[in-house]
Amino acid sequence: MKLTIGYPTYDDYHGVEMTIQSLALYHELGPVGDLEIIVCDNLVDTRRPKPDQESPAEKLEKYVRGIGGKYVPLPSPNGTAPPRDEIFRHATGDVVIVADSHVMFAPGMIPAVREYFADHWHAMDILSGPILRKRRRPDGQLATLATHYADVWRAEMWGVWATAWQCKCKRFHFDISKADMCEFFPVAMGRTPVTECPICGEQYPADLPYSGHTQALTELGFLQRCSEHDDGGPFEITGMGLGMFACRREAWPGFCVGMTGFGGGELHMHELFRRNGGRAVCHPDCGWWHRFERDRVPYRLQLWDKIRNYVLWRQRLALPMTPVSQHFVENPAIENSLTAAQWNHLLEDPINRTEWPGNLPTVSGTALAAGSSVSATVSSATFDHPLNGMYAQVLRTKRDCISHLPAIAELASRCDTVVGLVKRKQWDVAVLAGLAARDTPTRYIAHNTERDPLQQRLLALAPGYELDHVDSLEAEPVDCDLLLVDTVHSAERLTAELARWLPHCKRWIALRGTRHFGEHAEGDKSQPGLLVAARQMMAKHPEWKRIMQQDSQYGLTVLSCDPAERTIDRGVGFELEQIYKSMGITPPANCTCRALAKRMNELGPDGCRQHQDDLVKAMEKNAEQYKWTDTIHAGIRAVKTGLAFQINPLDPLRSCLKLAIKRTEADDLAWSMFVVPASAGQTNQSA
């Protein structure tokens, strides 16, 4: 596993140097080729102190390249989010650790990160560790300052430092409010106090003073996590400061577009990981120490930036704006808090309102703009359901079905029940993301032969997801609106599957693999392929027709029995193929006839008339090459073909084209006059 360690920095050469040198001195880094170091310079100061001296940017670049790292200049935009995103753009490691340029890692952290992400169950997680104090514990190690952020708004931040405790049952974690008397809260989003463990029923001590609570709870058998007594493993948290975190590169969802300045990422980013199917996790062996004291703060530190970043996050996650406005608007506890006019000014255009507006005129009775008015106009990046975030992540991966997922998700969004006979986990994500758009209860029965930890996350997120790994020919059929088939690509297999499942399919059948294995079976070209079986089925059940064909990757074909949906097997080229077929002409596989027919379909009747001479020449070339002339004349003479009085024997090919145009126009007219019954598409007439 290759690891990338990235450091965003702003005017902090000495922090970068000391932090990176500590890696080599105190950590097991593994082979050089397994570790990549990136430094993203968010200042890029090119000013030279003296003409013969290096600029700060040149000095930093020289150092980073000298230790074999990547120097990435990013002079703008400035802030904590842009350089972190830039690190992921340049990273090549499987796992990426991002840390401030003045953060040092506890011994053992690097192997702990590698080991954690070697487990595929953790592929979608964001990993943090306890932030450490300056003082030491009795065992000589640095004491823990906090294990996570509690879901509390305080001091211009969403999140306050908190330390997790483990119940005696080892299955529940809680933290404690810092007040005169202890109050216990689950380590979870939302702050609802508890008096006992919701899992084992263990009572928590009542009237316990905060002063001295650590010793008292320890003596009662509760375990303070990340302490000298902690020998437990990683545990789930609400979130953590982003001074140090790690995740798989492919799982990184990115910060909000437009974020600048300091702050606004904590807890929101962790919530996004949860919505994408992952967890926020604290690993006791991933401790980190942060240098907070500096002679000066060299970067821009403005309250407006922080509030604006919170608004951008709340838009993206479709979270209510109320907690932000309650904390930052006309709050006497916040210095220079916003007025109602300034808040409304920000909500009108948070992307472009990047600068503090100053004093705005206040109209008598000015009210805060409702947070819902912002959330209602969220961009397409909004993850209004956790499955949508996971789906967006899957679309960025590489697999030979990705281009077809949007079509399947769209079909699923119009279904109550979907059945998948599949062998790829990506289908499950797309179907469930589509079903999540429904307002009514939905069901997805996945007979998926692929086994992947991702499916366990899906089971937790989607109540209607039913998963097994049963073969498609052994699974018990159920009624469904959409049947998705991606199994063995052969006519024999599909014929057997359709015989079993067709009576239960009420609207659509989606077949993957129809471009590469449409005419010939996968692995054996002597055997017929998927489209052969599909055509045979449609010949027996004419209510079924082809309504979609995607030729990307291995191809996707969608069949429908809904009378309100028109077949794609139509057009001038299609009609010409039917005329040829009635004459006994079957073009060979290497013939350009199919490409010519496709062009005719695209041109339409009017276009074919306009380009009639060119099309006839192409038809004559094929007829001459494949010796069809005698066959055509024989077909014209045969009364049973119905062509005897429709084709001019002196110019048969032009007559065939004109007849194809005429049939297409008749079909278009008939469709335009078609009125769909009110119950159309609700039942499968072949059942």
N, C-alpha and C positions, 0 to 999 in steps of 0.2 A: 504494500500500500504506500503510495506516494503522498507525502504531507507537505502542504504549503503553510508557512507562517507569514502573515502579512501585518505590517505596521503602518497605519496612517499616522502622519506626523505633520506638525506645523511649527516651524522655528524651534526645533528641539533636537539639535544634532547630538548633544551629549547624552540625552535620554536614549536616542536610537543606538548610539555606540555602546553604552553600558548594558542596555537590554540585550542586544544581539551577542555581545561578548559573553554575557552570563549564560547564554544557551550552550556555547561550546565548553564552558568551564564546568557547568554543574548538571548537564543533562545528557541522557543517552539518546543521541540523535539518529543513530543508525547510519547506513552507508550514505555517502554524499549524494548519490543519485536519487535517494528516497526522500530528500528534503529540499524544499525550495523556499527561499526567503525573498519577500517582496517588501519594499519600502515605497509608500505612496506619499510624495512630497506635495502637500496642499498649499504651500507658500511659493516655492520656486523663486527664492530671492537671488536675483542675478547681479545685485549691486556688489562691487568690489570695495573692500575697506581701503585698499590702496591699489594703485594701478598694477603693481606686481604681485598682488595677493589674489587667492581664489575667492570667488563669491561663495556665499553659504550654500547655494544650490550645487555649485561645482564640487565643493568640499564633501557634501553629503553623497553626491553621485559617485565620486571617486572612492569613498569608503565602501559603499554598498557593492559596487562592482568589484572592488578589491577582495571582498569576502565571498565572491561568487553569486551575489544576489541580483535581483532585478530592481532597478531604479525607475519608478514610474512618476513623472511629473504631472501634476494636476493643479495648475495655478487657479482655476476656477471651475465650478462654483466652490466656495469655501463652506466648511461645516463638518460635522461629525459623520454625516451620512454619505456624501459623495465619494470621499476617498475609500471608505469601506466597500462600497459597491464597485469601485474601480479595481480594488484588489481581486475581487471575484472574477472580473472580466479578464484579468491577466493571469490568474492562477491556473496551473496545470495539474495540481495535486488532486487526488481523490477526495481528500479531506482538507479543509481549510480552517486554520486557527487565525482569528483576527484579534489583535491586542493593541492597546494604546502604546505609543512609543516609550512610555515611562512605566511599563508593567513588567514585573519579573515573575517567573513561574516557579512554583514549589517543586522540589525534586520528585521525580516519578511522574510528572504530569504528562510528558510527551508519550511514554509507553501507555499510559492510561487512556489517552485520547485514541491512540491507534487500536488498542484492544477493544474499546467501546464501539467504534465504528466498523470494526471487522465483523461484528454481528449485524446481519442484514435486517434484523428486527428494528435496529436503531437508525435506519437509513434516512428517515424523514425528521429526525430529532434535531433540536438545537441544544448544545451541551455547554454548561457553565460549571463553575466550581466556586468554593467559598472564597470570599475576599478576606485577606489576612490582615491582622494588626501588626504594629511594630513590636509590641512586647511578646515575650515567649511564654509558652505554657510550662507547667512543671516538668514535662518530658523533654523540654528543649526546643520543640518546634514552635513556630509562630502561632499565636492564638487566632481563632476565627472571629472576624468582625461581623459577618453576616453570611447566610447561605442563599438568600433570595430576596426579592422585592415583595413586600406585602401590598395587597390591593387597597392602597390608601392614597388620597391626594393630600400632599403637604409640602410646604416650602417650594412652590413653583414646580413641583414634580408629581407625576403619577407613579407612585411606588416609594416605599420607605424600606430601609434596611431592616431585615428580620432574620432570626435564627430558628431553624426548624428543630422540633423535638419529636422523638418517635415514641408512640405508645408502647406499653408492655407487650401488646399482641404483635408488634412489629409490622402492622398493616395500615397504620394511620399516622399521619404527621400533622402537627399543630405548631403554631407559634403564639407568642404572647405579646399583648399590647404593653407599651411602656407607660404605665400609669402607677399610681400609688399601690393599687391592688391588681393582681394579675387577672387578666381576662384571656380566655383561650379561644383561638380561631383556627379552623382548618387551613392547611396550606393549599389554598384554592382561590379562584376568582370569586369575589363576593366576600363580605366580611360579616358573617353571621356567627356570633359567639356560641360555643358549646360548653356543656358542663360535664360531658362524659364522652367516651369514645363511641362513635356511631357504629363501629364494627363489633367490638367485644363488650361494650357496656361499662368499661372501667371508668370509675368516677374520678374527676379531676379535683384537686384540693380547693375547697372554697375558702375565701378570705385569706388568700396567700399573698403577703406583701411582695411587691416587685423586688425590693431590696433583699438579697439573699435567696432569691427563688431558684437559682441554678443549683446550689447545694441541696436545697430542700427537695426539688424534683428528682435529682440524681439519687438521693437516699431512698426515695419512694419507688425507684425502679424504672423511671423514665430516662430515655437516652437523648442527650443533646447531640445532634448530628454534627459531624466534622469536628468533634472534640477529641481529646486524647483517649477517650474511652470508646470511640466509634470504630467498630470493625465491620460496619455494614456497607452495602454497595450503593450505587447511584439511586436517587429517588426523584420523583416528579415534583416540580415547583411551579409557581405562577410565572415567574420570570426573574431576570437578574440584570444588573447593570451590564452594559455592553463594552465595558473596558476590556473584557476577555470573553470570547465565546468561540465555539467550533461547530461545524456542521459539514455534511457532505457538499461538495461543490454543486452538484446537480440539484440539491434540495434548496439552494439559496433563492428566496423569492424576490429579493431586492427591496430597497427602501422606496418610499413614495416619490414619485416624480415631482421635482420642484423643491425638495427639502434643502434648506440651507441653514447655516448657523449651528448653534449648539442645542442638543437635546431633542426630546420628543420620540425617541425610538424604543425605549424600554417598555416592557409589557405589551405594547402594540405589536412589535415584531414577534414576540413569543406567542401572542394570540394568533398571529398569522400562521406560524408554524403549526399550531394546533388545528387550525382550519384546514391546513394542507395535509392533515393526517398524521402529524408528528406530535412530539411532546417537548416541553421544556424540562430539562433534567439538570440536577446538581450532582456532580461526581466528587466525593470526598477527596479523591487523589488528584484533583485538578485545581488546587489552591493557587491563588495569585495575589501579589502585593502591588498596590497602586501608589505611586508618588503623587500626593495631592498638593503638597506645598510647592509653590514656585514664587520667585521674586515678583513676577508680573504675569498676567494672563495675556499672551501675545495675540490671541485670536479674538474675533468679534464675539461679544457675549451680550446679547440683547434679549430682553423679555419678549419682544415682538416675534423674533425668530422662533422661540420656543413655543409660543402660543400657536403661531401659524403652522408649525410642524405637527402639533397635536390636531389641529383642524384637518390637515391633509390626511393624517392617519385615520381619523374618525370618518372622513369621507370614504376612504378606501375600504374600511372594514364595516361601513354602514352602522357605526356605533352612535349612540345619542351624543349630542353636543352639550347637553345640560351639565355634566360634571366639569367640563372645561370652562363654561361660562360662569358657573357658580364659584369656581376657584379663582378665575382671573379677571372677572368683570366686577367693578365697583366693590372690590373686597378690601377692606381697610387693613387686613393682615398682609397684603401684597403691595409692596412699594411700586408706585406708578402703574397700578392696575388699570385695565382698560375701562373706558366709559362705554355706555350702551351704544353710542354713535360709532365709536372706534370698532367695537365688536361687530356691529352690523356691516361696517365698511369692509372688514376682513372677510366676512361670510359671503359677501357679494361676489368676490373673485379671489379666493385664497392663493391660486397659482401665481397671479400677477401682482398682488398686493404684497410685495416683498419688503417694503420700507415702512417704518413707523410713520403713521400719517400726521402726527402732531395733534394739536387741539382741533377737534372738529366741532362745528356749530351743533349745539344740542337743541333739538326741537322739543317744546314742552310735551311731556307725556311719551317721550321716546321709549319704546319697549324693545327688549331683546328679541332679535329674529329667532324664530323657533328652530331648534336644531334639526327638526324633521324636514324643514324646507331645504336644508343642505343635503341631508341624506337622501332625499327623494330625487336628487339630480346627480347621483353618483356616476362616475364614468364607467366604461365597460370593464375596467380593471377591478371593480368591486367584487369581493368574494362574499355574496349574501348567504352562502351556505358553505360549510367546510369542504364539501365534496367539490365545489367549483374551484377552490384553490388547488386541491389535489389534481383535478382535471387539467387546469392550466399548467401545472408542473409536468404532468405526463406528456402534454403536447410538445414540450421542449426536449423530450428524450428521443433517442434514436431506436426505432423498431419498425419492422416492415408493415405495420398497419396504421401508423400514426396519421397519415393523410386521410384515412377513412373515418377517424373518430368523430369529427364534427358532424358528419352526416348521420352517424348512428346516434349521437347525443340528441340531435334535432328530432329524429324519428321517435326516440324514447320519450322526449318531452311531450309527445302527443299520445302516450300510451298509459294504460293502467297496469298492464302486466307484460313483462318481457321475459323470454326464455333465451338463454345463451347456450349453444352447443359449441364450445370454444376451447382454445388452447393458449390464450394469451390474457394476462391480467389486465392489460390496457383496455380491453373491451369492457370489463367490469366497471372500471372507473368512468368510462364514457357513458355507459348506460345509466349508472346511478346518478351521474351529474345531470343527465337529461331528465330523469324521473324526479329529481329534487325540485325541478321547476313546477311540478304539479301541485295544485292545492288540495288534491284528494289523496287518500292512502294509495300507495303503489307497491308493486311486488316485482322483484327480479330474481328469477331462479337461474342460477349459473351452474351448469354442468361443465366445469372448467378443469381440464386435465393438468393445467399448470398450477403448481403450489408455490406460493410466495408470501412472505410476511406482510406485504402490503394488503393482502386480502383480510388479514385480521384487523387492520385499521378500518377497512371498509365495513366489516361486520359491526364494529363499534359505532360507526357514523351513520349507517343506513339501516333502520329497523326492518325494512322490507327486503333486505338482501339475504337470499338463501343460497348457500354455497355447498356444493359437494364436488367430488372428482370422479363421478360416475360416467361411464362411456355413454355416448349419445344414443346408442342402440339398446341400452339397458335402462336408461332413465325412464321414469314414469311420465308419460305425456300429460300436460295440463293446458287448459285454454289460455291463449295469449294473443296480444295485439301484434307483437313483433317476435319473429323467430330469427335469431342471429346464428348463422352457421359458419364455423371456421374449424373444420376437423380434417379429415382425409380428403384430398382434392381429386376425386374421381367420380365418374357417373355412377358406378356401381354403389359406392358408399352413399352418395347423395340420394339416389333412388330409394335405397333402404330407409334413409332418414325421413324422406318426404312421405313414404308410405306410412310411417309411424306417426309423424307429427302434423302432416297437412290438415287432417280433419279438425285439429285443435287450433289452427292458426286463423285468426279472424281478419287480419288486414295485410300485414307485410311479412316478407321473407327476405333477409339480407344474406347474400352469399359472398364470402371473401375468396379470392383466388381465381376469379373468372377471366382475368386477362392472360395470365400465364398458363392456367390449367383449364381454360374454357372448353377447348376442343379435344385436348389430349390429357390423360390422367397424369398426375404428379408421379414421377419415378418410372412411368411406363408409357411411352408415347404410342404404343400399339393399342392402348385401351382408351375408350372415350372419356372426355372430361366433364366438368360441371355443367357447362351450358348445354351439352347434349342431353343430360338428364333434365335440366330445367325446361328445355323445349318439349321434351316428351311429356312432361307433366302438364305444361300449358296446352298441349294438343288435346289431352284428356279432359282438362278443366279450363275451358276457354275464358272463364271469368278472370283468370290470372293473366297478368301481362307484365312486361318489363317497363318500369317507370324511371329507373336511374341506372347509369353505367359510369363508373369511374375507372379510368385506365391507369392511374398512378399506382406505384408500387406493384402489388400482385393483382390488383383489380377488385372492384366491388360492384355487385349487381343487386338491385333491389326490385323485387316482384311485389305486385299489389293485386288484391281482389276487390278493391274499392272502386265502384263504378264512377265515382267523382274524379278519379285520377286517370289521366290520359297516358297511353303507352308512348314510349319513345321509339318504338318500332313502327315508324311512319315516315312519310316524306317521299320525294320523287325517287331517290335512290332505293329506298325500301320497296316501293311499288315496282321499280324496274327489276329488282331481284326476284320478286314474286312472278313477274311475267316470264323471266328467264327460266325460273323453276318449273312453270307450267309447260314450257317447251322441252324440258328434260335437260337443261343446261345447269351444270354444277361447276362453278369456277374453282380451279385448283387453289391450294393454299398460297402459292407464290404469285397469284394473279393480282394485278392492281385494281381489280374490279371493286373490292371493298373500299379502297381509298376513294375511288371515283364515286361510289354510291354515297359515301359520307359527305363528299363535297356537294353532291346534288341535294342531299338533305339540308345542308347548310345554306345553299343558294335559295331554296324554296322554288315554288312554281314560276314566279316572275323572273328570278335570277336564272333559272334553267332556260327559259325562253330567250333571255338576253344573250346567254352564252351557248346557245343551242349548237352552233356549228362546231365549236371547240369540243363540246361534250360528245357529239356524234363521231368526230375524228378519233377520240380516245376509245370509244366503243368499237369502232371499226378495227382499230389496231388490236384490241383484245380478241375480236372475232376471228381476225386473220391469223393471229398467233396460235390460238387454240382450236382452229378448224371448226368454228361454230356455224359457218354459213349454211351448210347442208342441214344441220339440226334446226336452225331457225326457220328455214323454208318448210321443213317437214312439220314443224310446230304450227306454222301459219295454216297449212293445208288441213291439219287435223281439226275437225269440227268440234271435237270434245274439249279442246282447249279454250273455246270461246273466242279465239283470235281470228278466225277465218275471215270475218267481215270487218275487222278493226285495224288490221295491219296492211299497209301497202306493200305487196311483194316486190315492187320495183325499188323501194327505199325502206326496207324493213326496220333497220336500226333507228332511223329518225322517227318512224311511226311508233316504235316501241317507247321512245322517249316521250313523244307527245301523249301517248296513252297513259304513261306513268304520271305525267303532269296533270292530266285530266282526272285521274283517279285520286290524286292527292288533293286537288281542289274540291272534289266531291266529299272526301273524308273531312276536310277542314270545315266545309259548310255544314255537314251533318253534326259535327262536334259543337259548332257554334250555336246550333239550335237545340242541343241536348239540355234537358232540365234534370238535375239530380234529385232523386226522391229524398224526402226528409230523413229516411232511415238509411240512406246510402252509407256504405262503409261499416255498418255495425255487425254484419254477419258474413260468414263465408258460405256462399251458396253451394260449395262443393262438399260441405260437411255432411 
